[in-house]
Amino acid sequence: MSQKTFFITGANSGFGFAIAAAASHQGHRVIGTVRSEQSRAAFEERLPTARSVLCDVTEFDRIADVVRQVEEEHGPVDVLINNAGYGHEGILEESSIEEMRRQFDVNVFGAVAVAKAFLPRFRERRRGFIVNVTSMGGMITMPGIAYYCGSKFALQGISEVMRAEMAPFGVRVTALCPGSFRTDWAGRSMIRTERSIADYDTLFDPIRQARQSKSGKQLGDPDKLAAAVLGLIESDAPPPQLLLGSDALELVSDRIEHLKQEIEAWKSVTVSTDG
């Protein structure tokens, strides 16, 4: 792979750091976003060949200036890895609208704001690659993560439209849809709403306990995900979405099969409204 410049949001941990490390070790220029000076120092100590920039993706009015400064200092960015995000866990009835707004501010509006700062630059240069990190939770659902799934479903749809709109300009867009990986998504990074309604105990308590007990022991290897992302960047025909992890493959495949069955079962009603 020829040397490229990567801009990676949420680069100090999880998928962001794994991709930053893999790209840096292959000789690419890496600029990672972090949210504090402490994180900045830690990131550059762990990855001395990379550079970092202070950027909270929810500070929407600052993002265009950050991107402009990065390109002035480091040259044109070739690859945007829109990775910054977090998980919210909580029963829908128990979870506040404020928690939902925060989830969407980071996972959706933040990702879109960063992408929009790069779109005119990529369009004018007639090249560029955007990887929007969604989740298998953008294609399937499960009780207790309504806000998270909602945010990832939103980013998934936006990514597909972005892909279609940017294709005529040589800009590629792929939604990355990981399953369960050994990151801190289900650990300290997850925001958990306190339980308050006993009616949900039977449904949800085992789910929460299982997620906490599996945290750090998931099958997915972040370093292998990073290698897959670097391979994706080099592909001549990158897909609209790329599932990563055997659990993502199984669960999304099952959902597609069930969806086919639902469509067939209600087909007569579906076509009955034509007129």
Residue pairs with C-beta under 8 A, 6 or more apart in sequence:
1 26
1 28
1 230
1 233
1 234
3 27
3 28
3 29
4 23
4 28
4 29
4 78
4 79
4 233
5 28
5 29
5 30
5 31
5 74
5 75
5 76
5 77
5 78
5 79
6 19
6 20
6 23
6 28
6 29
6 30
6 31
6 77
6 78
6 79
6 80
6 81
7 31
7 32
7 33
7 67
7 70
7 77
7 79
7 80
7 81
7 118
8 16
8 19
8 20
8 23
8 30
8 31
8 32
8 33
8 81
8 83
9 16
9 32
9 33
9 55
9 57
9 81
9 82
9 83
9 84
9 110
9 111
9 114
10 16
10 33
10 57
10 83
10 84
10 85
11 17
11 19
11 20
11 30
11 32
11 33
11 34
11 43
11 50
11 52
11 83
12 32
12 34
12 39
12 40
12 42
12 43
12 52
13 183
13 184
13 189
14 83
14 183
14 184
14 185
14 189
14 222
15 83
15 133
15 178
15 181
15 183
15 222
15 225
15 226
16 32
16 81
16 83
16 84
17 32
17 43
17 46
17 47
18 222
18 223
18 225
18 226
19 81
19 83
19 225
19 226
19 229
19 230
20 30
20 32
20 43
20 47
20 50
21 46
21 47
21 223
21 226
22 223
22 226
22 227
22 229
22 230
23 30
23 226
23 230
24 30
24 47
24 49
24 50
26 230
29 51
29 74
29 75
30 47
30 49
30 50
30 51
31 50
31 51
31 52
31 53
31 70
31 74
31 77
32 43
32 47
32 50
32 51
32 52
32 53
33 52
33 53
33 54
33 55
33 57
33 66
33 84
34 40
34 43
34 52
34 53
34 54
34 55
35 54
35 55
35 56
36 54
37 54
39 52
40 52
40 54
43 50
43 52
44 50
44 51
44 52
51 74
53 66
53 69
53 70
55 62
55 63
55 66
56 62
57 63
57 84
57 106
57 110
57 111
57 113
57 114
58 105
58 106
58 109
58 110
60 109
60 110
60 113
63 113
63 114
63 117
64 117
66 117
67 77
67 114
67 117
67 118
67 121
70 77
71 77
71 121
76 121
76 125
77 118
77 121
77 128
78 127
78 128
78 129
79 128
79 129
79 130
79 131
79 233
80 114
80 115
80 118
80 128
80 129
80 130
80 131
81 131
81 133
81 229
82 111
82 114
82 115
82 130
82 131
82 132
82 133
83 131
83 133
84 106
84 110
84 111
84 114
85 106
85 107
85 110
85 111
85 133
85 151
86 103
86 106
86 107
86 185
86 189
86 190
86 191
87 145
87 148
87 185
87 186
87 189
87 190
87 191
88 95
88 99
88 100
88 102
88 103
88 145
88 147
88 148
88 190
88 191
88 192
88 193
89 144
89 145
89 148
89 190
89 191
89 192
89 193
89 208
89 211
90 99
90 144
90 145
90 146
90 147
90 191
90 192
90 193
91 143
91 144
91 193
91 195
91 197
91 200
91 204
92 146
92 147
93 197
93 200
94 193
94 194
94 195
94 196
94 197
94 200
95 146
95 147
95 193
96 193
99 147
99 191
99 193
100 147
100 150
102 191
103 147
103 148
103 150
103 151
103 191
104 147
104 150
104 151
104 154
106 151
107 148
107 151
107 152
107 154
107 155
108 151
108 154
108 155
108 158
111 132
111 155
112 155
112 158
115 130
115 132
115 162
118 128
118 130
119 162
119 166
119 171
121 128
122 128
122 130
122 166
122 169
122 171
123 166
123 169
123 171
126 169
126 170
126 171
127 170
127 171
128 166
128 170
128 171
128 172
129 171
129 172
129 173
129 174
129 233
129 238
130 159
130 162
130 166
130 171
130 172
130 173
130 174
131 173
131 174
131 175
131 176
131 229
131 232
131 233
132 155
132 158
132 159
132 162
132 173
132 174
132 175
132 176
133 175
133 176
133 178
134 152
134 155
134 156
134 159
134 175
134 176
134 177
134 241
135 148
135 149
135 152
135 177
135 178
136 177
136 178
136 179
136 243
136 245
136 247
136 248
136 251
136 252
137 145
137 148
137 149
137 152
138 149
138 152
138 153
138 155
138 156
138 175
138 177
139 153
139 156
139 177
139 241
139 252
139 255
140 149
140 251
140 252
140 255
141 149
142 149
142 207
143 203
143 204
143 207
144 204
144 207
144 208
155 175
156 175
156 177
156 241
159 173
159 174
159 175
159 240
159 241
160 175
160 240
160 241
162 173
163 172
163 173
163 174
163 240
166 172
166 173
172 238
173 240
174 232
174 238
174 239
174 240
174 241
174 242
175 240
175 241
175 242
176 229
176 232
176 241
176 242
176 244
177 241
177 242
177 243
177 244
177 248
177 252
178 220
178 225
178 243
178 244
178 245
178 248
179 219
179 220
179 243
179 244
179 245
179 246
179 247
179 248
179 249
179 251
180 186
180 214
180 218
180 219
180 220
180 245
180 247
181 218
181 219
181 220
181 221
181 222
181 225
181 244
181 245
182 216
182 217
182 218
182 220
182 221
182 222
183 189
183 222
184 215
186 211
186 212
186 214
186 215
187 215
187 216
192 208
195 201
195 204
195 205
219 245
219 246
219 247
220 244
220 245
220 247
225 244
228 242
228 244
232 238
232 242
243 249
243 252
263 270
